């Protein structure tokens, strides 16, 4: 669950940065919740670490999306990797 939350945090941050509003992140959160419940209906009998959004398949999918976002969204990439001023 920790790995899932770390990957999801980057997706939530990207939607907030691109839209300028927290509502896009809230909608993404609802979408993830809905697909997690829906995937459990189709993964009947499968192990949760493989056949769920918090399993290997979900991790790979989110990691691929994050790589695509960082590769193609130049403004978000600069914001994400910008040096923060020291206090």
C-alpha angles and dihedrals in degrees: 000000000000092000090048092051092049092051093043091050090062091050092048091049092050093051091048092048094048097045099034090225137089091224093081089055090048090052091048090051090053091047091052091048091050095048092046091057092042093050090055089061091057097037093061108159095011123120115260093230091061109025104045140071090256090052135080094286092053092046093051093047094050092044090053091050091049092050090049092049093049092045097049107026103074097178093052091045090054091047093047096049099034115128111254117223115249118246 
